[in-house]
Amino acid sequence: MKNVSDFAKKFLLAGLGAAAFSKEEIEKIAGKLAAKGELSKSEAIRVINNLAEKGKSAQSDISKLVRQEVEKILRESAIASKKDVDEIKKRLSLLEKKLAR
């Protein structure tokens, strides 16, 4: 059981790098450990599922953080949003119609 804990710690210590591991890569590593007798087959399956889930969660957290930061930067900058541009286009169109009369 100590090997499972050490194996999981190595992946978790990689932080964001853990999210970069594909399920196939995790399966390959766990398969090698199982073949060496360092993990039982059931432990290897549990490790694979656990790490794959943590990877998905980390990717989701990273995406959320990036989205929040981009939104913050856009709010604080003088860049118009699509909504702003659409509203200006609508107002411009109305003004053009009034001037055409």
C-alpha positions in Angstrom: 0.0 0.0 0.0 3.0 2.3 0.6 3.8 2.2 -3.1 0.3 3.4 -4.0 0.7 6.3 -1.7 4.2 7.2 -3.0 2.9 6.8 -6.6 0.0 9.2 -5.9 2.3 11.7 -4.2 4.6 11.8 -7.1 1.8 12.7 -9.4 0.2 15.2 -7.0 3.5 16.9 -6.3 3.7 17.6 -10.0 0.8 20.0 -9.5 -0.3 21.3 -12.9 1.8 18.7 -14.5 -0.6 16.0 -13.2 -3.3 17.5 -15.3 -1.2 17.1 -18.4 -0.9 13.3 -18.0 -3.4 11.5 -20.2 -5.3 8.5 -19.0 -3.3 6.4 -21.3 0.0 7.5 -19.8 -1.3 6.9 -16.3 -2.5 3.4 -17.3 0.9 2.7 -18.8 2.7 3.6 -15.6 0.3 1.8 -13.4 0.5 -1.2 -15.7 4.3 -1.3 -15.3 4.0 -1.1 -11.5 1.4 -3.9 -11.5 3.7 -6.0 -13.8 6.6 -5.5 -11.4 4.3 -6.6 -8.5 4.5 -3.2 -6.9 0.7 -2.8 -7.3 -2.0 -5.3 -7.4 -4.4 -5.1 -10.4 -7.2 -3.7 -8.3 -4.8 -1.1 -6.8 -3.6 -0.1 -10.2 -7.2 0.4 -11.4 -8.0 2.5 -8.4 -4.9 4.6 -8.9 -5.7 5.1 -12.6 -9.3 6.2 -11.8 -8.2 8.4 -8.9 -5.5 10.2 -10.9 -7.6 10.5 -14.0 -10.3 12.2 -11.9 -7.8 14.5 -10.2 -6.4 15.4 -13.6 -9.9 16.3 -14.9 -10.6 18.3 -11.8 -7.3 20.1 -12.1 -8.0 20.9 -15.8 -11.4 22.2 -14.8 -9.9 24.4 -12.1 -7.2 25.8 -14.4 -9.8 26.6 -17.1 -12.0 28.4 -14.5 -9.1 30.4 -13.2 -7.9 31.4 -16.7 -11.5 32.4 -17.6 -11.8 34.5 -14.4 -8.5 36.2 -15.0 -9.3 37.0 -18.7 -12.7 38.4 -17.7 -11.1 40.5 -15.0 -8.5 41.9 -17.4 -11.2 42.7 -20.0 -13.3 44.5 -17.3 -10.4 46.6 -16.2 -9.2 47.5 -19.7 -10.8 49.9 -22.2 -11.7 47.0 -24.6 -15.3 46.9 -25.7 -17.1 43.7 -25.3 -19.2 42.1 -28.0 -22.3 43.2 -26.2 -21.0 46.8 -26.2 -20.2 46.7 -29.9 -23.6 45.2 -30.7 -25.3 48.0 -28.8 -23.3 50.7 -30.6 -24.1 49.1 -33.9 -27.8 49.2 -33.1 -27.6 52.8 -32.0 -25.6 53.7 -35.1 -28.2 52.0 -37.3 -31.0 54.0 -35.7 -29.1 57.2 -36.1 -28.4 56.4 -39.8 -32.1 55.8 -40.4 -33.0 59.1 -38.7 -30.5 61.0 -40.8 -31.7 59.3 -44.0 -35.2 60.8 -43.6 
